[in-house]
Amino acid sequence: MTIKEENTNIRNLPNTTINAKEVFDIDVNMEVPAYSEPDEYVPLIDKNYYFDKDTTLSILAGIKFNRKVLIQGYHGTGKSTHIEQVAARLNWRCVRVNLDSHISRIDLIGRDAIVLEKDKQVTTFKEGILPWAIQSPTILVFDEYDAGRPDVMFVIQRILESDGKLTLLDQSKVITPHRCFRLFSTANTVGLGDTSGIYHGTQQINHGQMDRWNIVTSLNYLAEETEVKIVTLQINQNAPKILNKEEILKMVRLANLTRNGFKNGDLSTVMSPRTVITWAENTIIFKDIIYGFKVTFLNKCDETERATLGEYYQRCFGEEIPEEWLNSISEKNNDTNETEI
């Protein structure tokens, strides 16, 4: 079934409601429209997912009151996943589009294509993801919103208007959004460009376009206890006896040291909550915390910063990282060349 054919069988309006306080464990009294049954575009539920109150409330408001919501924050904090997990509990369709440099206006809008009909080649218009999503009860999420190409951003700007109608010039057609179409985006910056140097490829966003986002919220690193809880839930469902809570606490504290080091300019790379979870998973695979740290994070870092990371590790775990792991490759090559000479 093609996207165009599937549009003829779109779902109707939500047929039930859920209580936000009961479902998301946040202190707010809100009934949110939902669907009683999922379909193939509804994300799977992660039963162990932790919902940040402010971010969850913004997402729910966007869904209930048709507000355009932009979520800003550091990488790995779960911005897109937060939207997906809210949608999963509402049985609401959710589709993500990553606005990398390869996504063009044609990819979003559609293009003419040659197809076979009754053994004859004919040219027909194939809709892109945007016309399909806008005509259905779908939450469309633009990831890496601040990395989108200018031609793509101006396409998006049109549907950010209050009526949100989409004009297809090639088809001389104007599409009116479905009543349950919702638009979200996630970004590492807040449309002002990257001043830190960590998010290459991001750019400043037209202020007129930023002004069209009704709700802008931030999702950054969590409190220590909360992050420990999240990592514990993710790991213990698979291997409850490999890592204990005290070891996970040390991992989170080391991650917080890298975040403070990044803010102070001592590091150019930072450990996200996703990195900590990956470190825990690799520890389970290799049955070695320090080796798991090496292959998860240390090897990704600038060689001149590894000594600083060694200090962080020793401070949290009371154990020295092997000296050969901290030596730069260039130093090793120089030693080899001097020996040969």
C-alpha positions as CSV (number, residue, x, y, z in Angstrom):
1,M,0.0,0.0,0.0
2,T,1.4,3.4,-1.0
3,I,1.3,6.5,1.1
4,K,-1.3,8.0,-1.2
5,E,-3.5,4.9,-1.0
6,E,-3.1,4.6,2.8
7,N,-4.4,8.2,3.1
8,T,-7.9,7.0,2.1
9,N,-8.0,4.8,5.2
10,I,-6.8,7.4,7.8
11,R,-8.1,7.1,11.3
12,N,-10.8,9.4,12.5
13,L,-10.6,11.7,15.6
14,P,-9.4,10.4,19.0
15,N,-12.1,8.2,20.6
16,T,-11.0,8.3,24.2
17,T,-9.0,10.3,26.8
18,I,-6.2,9.6,29.3
19,N,-5.5,11.2,32.6
20,A,-2.0,12.8,32.5
21,K,-1.4,12.4,36.2
22,E,-2.2,8.7,36.2
23,V,-0.4,7.8,33.0
24,F,2.7,10.0,33.2
25,D,3.1,10.3,36.9
26,I,3.2,14.1,36.9
27,D,1.4,16.4,39.2
28,V,-1.1,18.0,36.8
29,N,-4.8,17.4,36.3
30,M,-5.2,17.2,32.5
31,E,-7.4,14.9,30.3
32,V,-5.7,14.4,26.9
33,P,-7.4,13.0,23.8
34,A,-6.1,9.6,22.7
35,Y,-6.9,6.6,20.6
36,S,-8.1,3.3,22.1
37,E,-6.0,1.2,19.7
38,P,-2.5,1.7,18.1
39,D,-1.6,1.2,14.5
40,E,1.6,0.6,12.7
41,Y,2.8,4.2,13.0
42,V,2.4,4.3,16.8
43,P,5.8,3.9,18.7
44,L,6.4,1.0,21.0
45,I,6.0,1.7,24.8
46,D,9.1,1.7,26.9
47,K,7.7,0.8,30.3
48,N,10.8,2.1,32.1
49,Y,10.8,5.5,30.5
50,Y,11.1,8.5,32.9
51,F,9.0,11.5,32.1
52,D,10.3,15.0,32.8
53,K,7.4,17.1,34.1
54,D,8.0,20.3,32.2
55,T,8.8,18.6,28.9
56,T,5.8,16.2,29.2
57,L,3.4,19.0,30.0
58,S,4.6,21.0,27.0
59,I,4.1,17.9,24.7
60,L,0.7,17.2,26.1
61,A,-0.3,20.8,25.7
62,G,0.9,20.7,22.1
63,I,-1.2,17.6,21.4
64,K,-4.4,18.7,23.2
65,F,-4.4,22.3,22.1
66,N,-2.7,22.0,18.7
67,R,0.4,24.0,19.7
68,K,3.6,23.9,17.8
69,V,6.3,22.7,20.2
70,L,10.1,23.0,20.0
71,I,12.2,21.0,22.5
72,Q,15.8,22.2,22.9
73,G,18.6,20.6,24.8
74,Y,22.0,18.8,24.8
75,H,22.4,15.6,22.7
76,G,21.4,12.3,24.3
77,T,18.9,13.8,26.8
78,G,15.9,12.1,25.1
79,K,14.1,14.9,23.4
80,S,12.7,12.9,20.4
81,T,12.2,9.8,22.6
82,H,10.2,11.9,25.0
83,I,7.7,12.8,22.2
84,E,7.6,9.2,21.0
85,Q,6.9,7.8,24.5
86,V,4.1,10.3,25.1
87,A,2.6,9.4,21.7
88,A,2.9,5.7,22.4
89,R,0.8,6.0,25.6
90,L,-1.8,8.0,23.6
91,N,-1.8,5.5,20.7
92,W,-1.1,8.5,18.5
93,R,0.8,8.2,15.3
94,C,4.4,9.6,15.5
95,V,6.8,10.0,12.6
96,R,10.3,11.4,12.9
97,V,12.2,13.2,10.1
98,N,15.9,14.0,10.6
99,L,16.7,17.3,8.9
100,D,20.2,16.4,7.9
101,S,21.9,18.0,4.9
102,H,20.6,15.3,2.5
103,I,16.9,16.2,3.2
104,S,15.7,18.5,0.4
105,R,12.5,20.3,-0.4
106,I,11.6,17.6,-2.9
107,D,11.9,14.9,-0.2
108,L,9.4,16.8,2.0
109,I,6.9,17.8,-0.7
110,G,7.2,15.1,-3.3
111,R,8.2,14.7,-6.9
112,D,7.0,13.5,-10.3
113,A,7.8,9.8,-11.0
114,I,7.4,7.5,-14.0
115,V,5.2,4.5,-13.2
116,L,3.6,1.7,-15.1
117,E,-0.2,1.8,-15.5
118,K,-1.8,-0.8,-17.8
119,D,1.6,-1.6,-19.3
120,K,2.2,2.1,-20.2
121,Q,4.7,4.5,-18.7
122,V,3.0,7.5,-17.2
123,T,4.2,10.4,-15.1
124,T,2.5,10.9,-11.7
125,F,3.1,12.9,-8.6
126,K,4.4,11.0,-5.6
127,E,3.7,12.7,-2.3
128,G,6.5,13.3,0.1
129,I,6.3,12.8,3.9
130,L,4.9,16.3,4.6
131,P,1.7,16.1,2.4
132,W,1.0,12.6,3.8
133,A,1.5,13.5,7.4
134,I,-0.4,16.7,7.3
135,Q,-3.5,15.0,6.0
136,S,-3.5,12.4,8.7
137,P,-3.8,12.3,12.6
138,T,0.0,12.2,12.9
139,I,2.6,13.8,15.2
140,L,5.4,14.9,12.8
141,V,8.7,15.5,14.5
142,F,11.5,17.4,12.8
143,D,14.8,16.2,14.5
144,E,17.9,18.4,14.3
145,Y,15.7,21.3,13.4
146,D,18.5,23.8,13.6
147,A,20.5,21.9,11.0
148,G,17.9,22.1,8.2
149,R,18.8,23.5,4.8
150,P,17.3,27.0,4.0
151,D,15.0,25.7,1.2
152,V,13.7,23.1,3.6
153,M,13.1,25.6,6.4
154,F,11.0,27.9,4.2
155,V,8.8,24.9,3.4
156,I,8.3,24.2,7.0
157,Q,7.7,27.9,7.8
158,R,4.4,27.8,5.8
159,I,2.9,25.0,7.9
160,L,3.8,26.9,11.0
161,E,1.2,29.5,10.3
162,S,-2.0,29.4,12.3
163,D,-4.0,27.7,9.5
164,G,-1.0,25.6,8.5
165,K,-2.2,25.0,4.9
166,L,0.3,23.5,2.5
167,T,0.5,24.7,-1.1
168,L,1.7,22.2,-3.8
169,L,2.6,24.5,-6.7
170,D,3.3,21.6,-9.1
171,Q,-0.2,20.3,-8.4
172,S,-2.0,23.6,-8.1
173,K,-3.4,22.2,-4.9
174,V,-3.8,23.5,-1.4
175,I,-3.9,21.0,1.5
176,T,-5.8,21.7,4.7
177,P,-4.2,20.0,7.7
178,H,-6.1,17.1,9.4
179,R,-7.7,18.2,12.7
180,C,-5.3,15.9,14.6
181,F,-2.1,16.7,12.7
182,R,0.5,18.0,15.2
183,L,4.0,19.5,14.6
184,F,7.0,19.1,16.9
185,S,10.7,19.7,16.5
186,T,13.9,19.1,18.5
187,A,17.1,21.1,18.4
188,N,20.5,21.2,20.2
189,T,20.5,25.0,20.0
190,V,17.6,27.4,20.3
191,G,17.9,28.9,16.9
192,L,20.8,31.2,17.7
193,G,23.5,29.0,16.2
194,D,26.3,27.1,17.9
195,T,28.7,29.2,19.9
196,S,30.3,26.2,21.7
197,G,31.7,24.4,18.7
198,I,30.2,21.1,19.7
199,Y,27.2,21.1,17.3
200,H,28.8,21.6,13.9
201,G,26.3,22.0,11.1
202,T,23.7,23.9,13.1
203,Q,22.8,27.4,12.1
204,Q,20.8,30.5,13.1
205,I,17.1,30.2,12.4
206,N,15.1,33.0,10.9
207,H,13.6,34.9,13.8
208,G,10.2,35.1,12.0
209,Q,10.2,31.3,11.9
210,M,11.2,30.8,15.5
211,D,8.4,33.2,16.5
212,R,5.9,30.8,15.0
213,W,6.7,28.0,17.5
214,N,4.0,28.4,20.2
215,I,5.9,26.5,22.9
216,V,9.7,26.2,23.4
217,T,10.9,24.0,26.3
218,S,14.3,22.8,27.4
219,L,15.3,19.2,28.3
220,N,18.8,19.0,29.7
221,Y,20.7,16.7,32.0
222,L,18.7,15.3,34.9
223,A,19.3,15.2,38.6
224,E,21.8,12.6,39.8
225,E,19.3,10.4,41.5
226,T,16.9,10.5,38.5
227,E,19.6,9.6,36.1
228,V,20.8,6.7,38.3
229,K,17.2,5.5,38.4
230,I,16.8,5.6,34.6
231,V,20.1,3.8,34.0
232,T,19.2,1.2,36.6
233,L,15.8,0.5,35.0
234,Q,17.3,0.2,31.5
235,I,20.1,-2.2,32.7
236,N,18.4,-4.3,35.3
237,Q,15.7,-5.5,33.0
238,N,18.4,-7.4,31.2
239,A,21.2,-8.1,33.7
240,P,20.2,-7.3,37.3
241,K,23.4,-8.8,38.8
242,I,26.1,-7.3,36.7
243,L,26.0,-3.7,37.9
244,N,24.8,-2.5,41.3
245,K,23.3,0.9,42.2
246,E,26.6,2.1,43.8
247,E,28.5,1.4,40.6
248,I,25.9,3.1,38.5
249,L,26.0,6.2,40.8
250,K,29.8,6.4,40.2
251,M,29.2,6.3,36.5
252,V,26.6,9.1,36.6
253,R,29.0,11.2,38.8
254,L,31.8,10.8,36.3
255,A,29.3,11.9,33.6
256,N,28.5,15.0,35.6
257,L,32.2,15.8,35.9
258,T,32.5,15.7,32.1
259,R,29.5,18.0,31.8
260,N,31.0,20.5,34.2
261,G,34.4,20.1,32.4
262,F,32.7,20.9,29.1
263,K,31.0,24.0,30.5
264,N,34.3,25.2,32.0
265,G,36.1,24.6,28.7
266,D,38.3,21.7,29.9
267,L,36.6,19.1,27.6
268,S,35.3,19.3,24.1
269,T,33.2,16.1,24.5
270,V,30.5,15.4,27.0
271,M,28.8,12.3,28.4
272,S,25.1,12.3,27.8
273,P,22.6,10.0,29.6
274,R,22.6,7.9,26.4
275,T,26.4,7.5,26.8
276,V,26.0,6.4,30.4
277,I,23.4,3.7,29.4
278,T,25.7,2.6,26.6
279,W,28.6,2.4,29.0
280,A,26.6,0.2,31.3
281,E,25.5,-2.0,28.4
282,N,29.1,-2.4,27.3
283,T,30.2,-3.2,30.9
284,I,27.7,-6.0,30.8
285,I,29.1,-7.3,27.5
286,F,32.8,-7.1,28.6
287,K,32.2,-7.6,32.3
288,D,34.6,-4.8,33.0
289,I,33.6,-1.2,33.9
290,I,36.9,0.4,33.1
291,Y,37.2,-1.3,29.7
292,G,33.6,-0.4,29.0
293,F,34.4,3.2,29.7
294,K,37.4,3.0,27.3
295,V,35.4,1.7,24.3
296,T,32.3,3.8,25.1
297,F,33.7,7.2,25.7
298,L,37.5,7.5,26.2
299,N,38.4,6.5,22.7
300,K,36.0,9.1,21.3
301,C,37.8,12.0,23.1
302,D,40.6,14.2,22.0
303,E,44.0,12.6,23.0
304,T,45.0,15.8,24.8
305,E,42.0,15.6,27.1
306,R,42.3,11.9,28.1
307,A,44.5,12.8,31.1
308,T,41.7,14.9,32.5
309,L,39.3,12.0,32.0
310,G,41.7,9.8,33.8
311,E,41.6,12.2,36.8
312,Y,37.8,12.1,36.7
313,Y,37.8,8.3,36.7
314,Q,40.2,8.0,39.5
315,R,38.2,10.5,41.6
316,C,34.9,8.5,41.1
317,F,36.2,4.9,41.1
318,G,39.5,5.2,43.1
319,E,41.3,3.4,40.3
320,E,43.8,4.6,37.8
321,I,43.2,4.2,34.0
322,P,46.2,2.4,32.4
323,E,48.8,4.8,31.2
324,E,48.9,3.4,27.7
325,W,45.2,4.3,27.3
326,L,46.0,7.9,28.0
327,N,49.1,8.3,25.7
328,S,48.4,9.9,22.4
329,I,48.9,8.1,19.2
330,S,51.3,10.8,18.0
331,E,53.5,10.3,21.0
332,K,53.7,6.6,20.4
333,N,54.6,7.2,16.7
334,N,57.3,9.6,17.7
335,D,58.8,7.1,20.1
336,T,58.8,4.5,17.4
337,N,60.5,6.8,14.9
338,E,63.2,7.7,17.3
339,T,63.9,4.1,18.1
340,E,64.2,3.3,14.3
341,I,66.6,6.2,13.8
